[in-house]
């Protein structure tokens, strides 16, 4: 699970907990009037988490994420973790590019995106996951994997595992057979030149 997916899951968890809290008090037999006031407060607090759960993976909500992350830092231990994760995803991690200006991803000559460099020994899955977290589309990820000299089967398998499909495949690139699944931590066969 990528850090941005973990952050999105944390927001979904917050929404669930905030909506379930009033039900717990009803089950425990608390008076209805305070429970209704608490439920209204919980709904109000759940709204920004719901927005971020739906939009943080799309690169939206950096300002709101930053505010919620800073406010949650004092809620040790879970709030501290989610606050630090939110700040890291928005401002310091490789996913920061997702929130940056989309026009800065392409070079001035419009030759395509400036992909993060391939790290020696990195698997196709790991490199493809980094590219996906940075906001690159399936064609760009495939190009990056091919530039890193992964074979066509590794490219297609990685795209399938990342739940990305490619339209208009370049000649010579075929679809991987459905029974092929990537194994994390193993390196794919490399093309020979």
C-alpha positions as CSV (number, residue, x, y, z in Angstrom):
1,X,0.0,0.0,0.0
2,X,1.4,3.4,-1.0
3,X,1.6,6.2,1.5
4,X,-1.1,8.1,-0.3
5,X,-3.4,5.1,-0.2
6,X,-2.7,4.7,3.5
7,X,-3.6,8.3,4.1
8,X,-6.8,7.9,2.1
9,X,-7.6,4.7,4.2
10,X,-6.9,6.7,7.4
11,X,-9.5,9.3,6.3
12,X,-12.0,6.6,5.6
13,X,-11.4,5.2,9.1
14,X,-11.9,8.6,10.6
15,X,-15.3,8.9,8.8
16,X,-16.3,5.5,10.0
17,X,-15.4,6.2,13.6
18,X,-17.0,9.6,13.6
19,X,-20.3,8.2,12.3
20,X,-20.2,5.2,14.5
21,X,-19.6,7.1,17.8
22,X,-23.2,8.4,18.2
23,X,-24.5,4.9,17.7
24,X,-22.3,3.6,20.5
25,X,-23.8,6.1,22.9
26,X,-27.4,5.2,21.8
27,X,-26.6,1.5,22.4
28,X,-25.2,2.4,25.9
29,X,-28.5,4.1,26.7
30,X,-27.4,7.7,26.8
31,X,-30.1,10.4,26.7
32,X,-31.2,11.2,23.2
33,X,-30.8,15.0,23.2
34,X,-27.0,15.0,24.0
35,X,-26.5,12.1,21.5
36,X,-28.2,14.1,18.8
37,X,-26.0,17.1,19.5
38,X,-23.0,14.9,19.4
39,X,-24.1,13.3,16.2
40,X,-24.4,16.7,14.6
41,X,-20.9,17.5,15.7
42,X,-19.6,14.2,14.5
43,X,-21.2,14.8,11.1
44,X,-19.5,18.2,10.9
45,X,-16.1,16.7,11.8
46,X,-16.6,13.8,9.3
47,X,-17.2,16.1,6.3
48,X,-13.6,17.1,5.7
49,X,-12.4,13.6,6.2
50,X,-14.9,12.3,3.7
51,X,-13.8,15.0,1.2
52,X,-10.1,14.0,1.6
53,X,-10.8,10.3,1.5
54,X,-12.4,10.8,-1.9
55,X,-9.9,13.3,-3.3
56,X,-6.5,13.0,-1.8
57,X,-5.4,10.3,-4.3
58,X,-6.4,12.6,-7.1
59,X,-4.1,15.3,-5.9
60,X,-6.8,17.6,-4.4
61,X,-7.1,19.0,-1.0
62,X,-3.5,19.8,-0.1
63,X,-4.5,22.8,2.1
64,X,-7.2,21.0,3.9
65,X,-5.0,18.0,4.4
66,X,-2.3,20.2,5.8
67,X,-4.6,21.9,8.3
68,X,-6.1,18.6,9.5
69,X,-2.7,17.0,9.8
70,X,-1.3,19.8,11.9
71,X,-4.4,19.7,14.2
72,X,-4.2,16.0,14.6
73,X,-0.5,15.9,15.5
74,X,-1.3,16.4,19.2
75,X,-3.7,13.4,19.4
76,X,-1.1,10.8,20.4
77,X,-0.5,8.0,19.1
78,X,-2.9,7.6,16.1
79,X,-3.4,11.3,15.4
80,X,0.3,11.9,15.5
81,X,0.9,9.1,13.0
82,X,-1.8,10.3,10.6
83,X,-0.8,13.9,11.0
84,X,2.8,13.2,10.2
85,X,1.8,10.9,7.3
86,X,-0.5,13.7,5.9
87,X,2.3,16.3,6.1
88,X,4.8,13.9,4.5
89,X,2.5,13.0,1.6
90,X,1.6,16.6,0.9
91,X,5.0,18.3,1.3
92,X,8.0,16.0,1.6
93,X,7.4,12.6,0.0
94,X,7.6,11.4,-3.6
95,X,3.8,11.9,-3.8
96,X,4.3,15.7,-3.4
97,X,4.4,15.9,-7.2
98,X,0.8,14.7,-7.3
99,X,-0.2,18.0,-5.5
100,X,2.1,20.2,-7.5
101,X,1.1,22.1,-10.6
102,X,0.3,19.5,-13.3
103,X,1.9,21.7,-16.0
104,X,5.3,21.3,-14.3
105,X,5.3,17.5,-15.0
106,X,5.9,18.0,-18.7
107,X,9.1,19.4,-20.2
108,X,9.0,22.7,-22.0
109,X,9.6,20.9,-25.3
110,X,6.6,18.8,-24.7
111,X,8.7,15.6,-25.1
112,X,6.7,14.0,-22.3
113,X,6.9,13.9,-18.6
114,X,10.1,14.1,-16.5
115,X,9.9,10.7,-14.9
116,X,11.7,10.1,-11.6
117,X,14.9,8.1,-12.2
118,X,15.0,4.4,-12.1
119,X,16.9,3.1,-9.1
120,X,19.3,0.2,-9.8
121,X,17.9,-3.0,-8.4
122,X,14.3,-1.7,-8.2
123,X,11.6,-4.1,-9.4
124,X,9.1,-3.2,-12.1
125,X,6.4,-3.2,-9.4
126,X,8.2,-0.8,-7.1
127,X,9.2,1.6,-9.9
128,X,5.7,1.5,-11.4
129,X,4.2,2.1,-8.0
130,X,6.4,5.2,-7.5
131,X,5.4,6.5,-10.9
132,X,1.7,5.9,-10.2
133,X,1.9,7.6,-6.8
134,X,3.6,10.6,-8.5
135,X,0.5,10.9,-10.7
136,X,1.8,9.5,-14.0
137,X,-0.7,7.8,-16.3
138,X,-0.5,4.2,-17.8
139,X,1.3,5.3,-21.0
140,X,3.9,7.3,-19.1
141,X,4.5,4.4,-16.6
142,X,4.9,1.9,-19.4
143,X,7.4,4.2,-21.1
144,X,9.3,4.6,-17.9
145,X,9.4,0.8,-17.4
146,X,10.5,0.3,-21.0
147,X,13.2,3.0,-20.6
148,X,14.4,1.1,-17.5
149,X,14.8,-1.9,-19.8
150,X,12.1,-4.2,-18.3
151,X,10.7,-6.7,-20.8
152,X,7.2,-6.3,-22.3
153,X,5.7,-9.0,-20.1
154,X,7.0,-7.2,-16.9
155,X,5.6,-3.9,-18.2
156,X,2.1,-5.4,-18.9
157,X,2.1,-7.4,-15.6
158,X,3.0,-4.4,-13.6
159,X,0.3,-2.2,-15.3
160,X,-2.2,-4.9,-14.6
161,X,-1.2,-5.2,-11.0
162,X,-1.4,-1.4,-10.6
163,X,-4.9,-1.7,-12.1
164,X,-4.0,0.5,-15.1
165,X,-4.9,-0.4,-18.6
166,X,-3.2,1.0,-21.7
167,X,-5.0,2.2,-24.8
168,X,-3.2,2.2,-28.1
169,X,-0.4,-0.1,-27.2
170,X,2.8,0.5,-29.2
171,X,3.7,-2.2,-31.7
172,X,5.5,-5.2,-30.2
173,X,3.9,-4.8,-26.8
174,X,1.4,-7.6,-26.1
175,X,-0.9,-8.1,-23.2
176,X,0.3,-10.4,-20.5
177,X,-1.5,-13.7,-20.0
178,X,-4.0,-13.5,-17.1
179,X,-2.3,-16.2,-15.0
180,X,0.9,-14.1,-14.7
181,X,1.0,-12.2,-11.4
182,X,3.8,-10.1,-10.1
183,X,5.7,-11.3,-7.0
184,X,6.8,-8.5,-4.8
185,X,10.5,-8.4,-4.2
186,X,11.5,-10.4,-7.2
187,X,13.2,-8.8,-10.2
188,X,11.6,-9.5,-13.7
189,X,13.6,-10.7,-16.6
190,X,15.5,-7.9,-18.2
191,X,15.7,-7.3,-22.0
192,X,19.0,-8.0,-23.5
193,X,20.5,-5.5,-26.0
